[in-house]
Amino acid sequence: MIKTVKITVTGIVHGVFFRQMVKENADALHLRGYVRNYKDGRAESIEVIAEGKNDNVQQLIEICRRGTPHSKIKEVKIQEMKNQDFKDFRISYL
């Protein structure tokens, strides 16, 4: 079954290779979507939209919870979404 989720990770996640780590893992898990940095006015955050097999999406969620060696994860929010039919997984730049 194909699943699409929005993963919002808040904490020290900018400048610690978080986006690259998410992209590499998403590619290995055959997921589609994107990852991008954004500031929400009070904390640094990363937004991930991941689409693919349910088990693979769940694996990426757990990877995001762990972060990178230099990140400090404060909060991870998951929101299910309607399938978007992405073609690949990209790092998106605002």
DAURHU-V680866 format. One record per backbone hydrogen bond with DSSP energy under -1.0 kcal/mol. NH is the residue of the N-H (numbers start at 1). CO is the residue of the C=O. If there is no record, write none. Layout:
nh = [NH & NH]
co = [CO & CO]
//
This chain:
nh = [3 & 5 & 6 & 7 & 8 & 9 & 10 & 11 & 12 & 13 & 21 & 22 & 23 & 24 & 25 & 26 & 27 & 28 & 29 & 30 & 31 & 32 & 33 & 34 & 35 & 36 & 38 & 40 & 45 & 46 & 47 & 48 & 49 & 50 & 51 & 52 & 54 & 57 & 58 & 59 & 60 & 61 & 62 & 63 & 64 & 65 & 66 & 67 & 71 & 72 & 74 & 75 & 77 & 79 & 81 & 90 & 92]
co = [52 & 50 & 79 & 48 & 77 & 46 & 75 & 44 & 72 & 11 & 17 & 18 & 19 & 20 & 21 & 22 & 23 & 24 & 25 & 27 & 26 & 51 & 88 & 49 & 90 & 47 & 45 & 43 & 38 & 9 & 36 & 7 & 34 & 5 & 32 & 3 & 1 & 53 & 54 & 55 & 56 & 57 & 58 & 59 & 60 & 61 & 62 & 63 & 68 & 12 & 10 & 10 & 8 & 6 & 4 & 33 & 35]
//
